[in-house]
Amino acid sequence: MSLFSQVPDYYDIIAIPMDFSTIRNKMNNFEYVEVSELISDIRQIFSNCFEYNKKSTTEYKAGLTLSKMFEKRIKDLHLEKDSPEPPPSKRQRKH
């Protein structure tokens, strides 16, 4: 049984479908030129999750938790061009 047989209205609601299998295939085929393209596709998954599912559902809540974790990692790793540069590393103390 396919996932979409369980949610037959998915394509009526979601204009830009995206899933982790598609992302994996794009990675394996070297289709991402910039990290920002990968980030955009992952954000599309979360956007679709929030658009399709009601806020009270487990799927929405899980998507929100994962999305927050993802955004924190993006910020911590300074992966976006508009992110501030990481602070310079401290010099080693001479012994």
Secondary structure, DSSP 8 states (H G I E B T S, - for coil): --HHHH-TTHHHH-SS---HHHHHHHHHTT--SSHHHHHHHHHHHHHHHHHHS-TTSHHHHHHHHHHHHHHHHHHHTT-STTS------------
